[in-house]
Structures are given as C-alpha cells and as structure tokens.
Amino acid sequence: YAADMDPGEMDGIKRDAGLFAIISDYPPQKIERGPAERVKTQWSPIGTIDATLKVNGVEGDWILDTGANLSCVTRSFAKKLGLKVSEAAAQTKGGTNGLENPVHMAVLPELDFAGAKIRNIVVMVFDDANLNINLGEGKTYQIEAILGYPALRALGAITFTKDGYFEAGEAGDGANFSRIFMNGLDVLVQGQVEEKKLLFSFDTGASDSEFTKKYFDAFPDQFKGLKTKQIGRASCRE
C-alpha cells in the first residue's frame, strides 16, 4: 500500500519495522501482583511526575509517563542497571529535540513497583544528550528513566492522588475510575466541560496542558484576557 501513503506514514512504518525487528525475540512482559503499595511521587524541575525507584539495586528518578509508547532510559543509566543493550539500532522520533534519533533497545528483567513485580519491560535506550533538558541560564536537567504506558497498563487501574502518591490495583467494576480509550498508541480519557463530554489526551509525562484550536473555538470565554507566547515542544515517543 506504499503508493496510497504519504511520506509521513511511510516513515512511521519504517521506524516501527526497524524497532520491532530488534525486539521480536524479546520475552513477553509479565506481571505478578502482591499487596498493593502506595508509591510517593514528586514534581521534577521540568514539571513531570516522578517516583524514586530502586531497580537492580540502583536508585533513580523515573518519570511516570502514560504518554510514552515505550519505557526509556539513558545509555549511562542502562549501564548502571546492568542492561544488555542491543547492538542494532532503529530510528525513532524522540528525545528532547523531537527529531530522528538512533535508538537501541534493552529488556529490564524486573521492576518492583506499586506492590507488583513487572518482568521483561522493553526499554528504548537513548544517548544521554537526547534526554537532557535545557532549563536556560546555563542550567540543564538530565532525564534518566521514563516508565511508559505498557508497564503502567499492566498494573490495571492506576491513581495519581492529590497528596502526591501513585496507587495501582485491579480495576474491579470501574465505578470509581474513568475509562480510558486508545487512539493508536495515545491514551485518551473522557472528561466533561460545561456539560459537554470530551475526550482528552492523558499524558502524565507532559509538563503542562494543551488545548486544540477546536477547543479554543468551542470555549472562547476560558481564554479571554490571556496573552500568547511561542514555545517549543518535543517528546519521548516511539
């Protein structure tokens, strides 16, 4: 169907094919549940929700990111964790620049998180510079690890509490939870604004919220008196 696709679609398929070729022999992700545990979270200097986790005896801050299609680590952090990084590399859009970057792959054998053991978590391994954030005034912030959607999805129902904790457990009847939907690999959640039910992208790795032009046109009163400014954006996505 190449003739029916635009260049962007073809590039995406080529990136996916290269990545899947590397991970095709990796073992499937599994989860073993134990008693539920609350995990303390904190805000990072770039506005993400982080949890300090100990993995393979190595303590580090992990971004809890529903918007990341796969989990990510830097090359130096992968070395600390003792991960076997693939020799082959695929091309992917990711890192802080949102451009094409070579990415290697690895498997995290086990993660103890929120009362569960998640095994065989596939992670993308980026060069450190690709996950280094420029804060301005000569300051930078190094992202070391991102726990992506596949690992969070395995936990079932997840909760980010107002008092700064992460909880997970079986979904049950869902009476006290919001259902999520998938748009490709993007997580959506239903919300209500002025008696209108809308679908919102649910990205806990984003440092702020974004609204489309369609939302702006539907609720103009919410934006009265606000000034505009230009910003840049990037993501860690497969």
Secondary structure, 3 states (H helix, E strand, C coil): CHHHCCHHHHHHHHHHHHHHHHHCCCCCCEEEECCCCCEECEECCCCCEEEEEEECCEEEEEEECCCCCCEEEEHHHHHHHCCCCCCCCEEEEECCCCEEEEEEEEEEEEEEECCEEEEEEEEEEECHHHHEEEEECCEEEECCEEECHHHHHHCCEEEECCCCEEEEECCCCCCCCCCEEEECCEEEEEEEECCEEEEEECCCCCCCCCCCHHHHHHCHHHHCCCCCCCCCCCCCCC
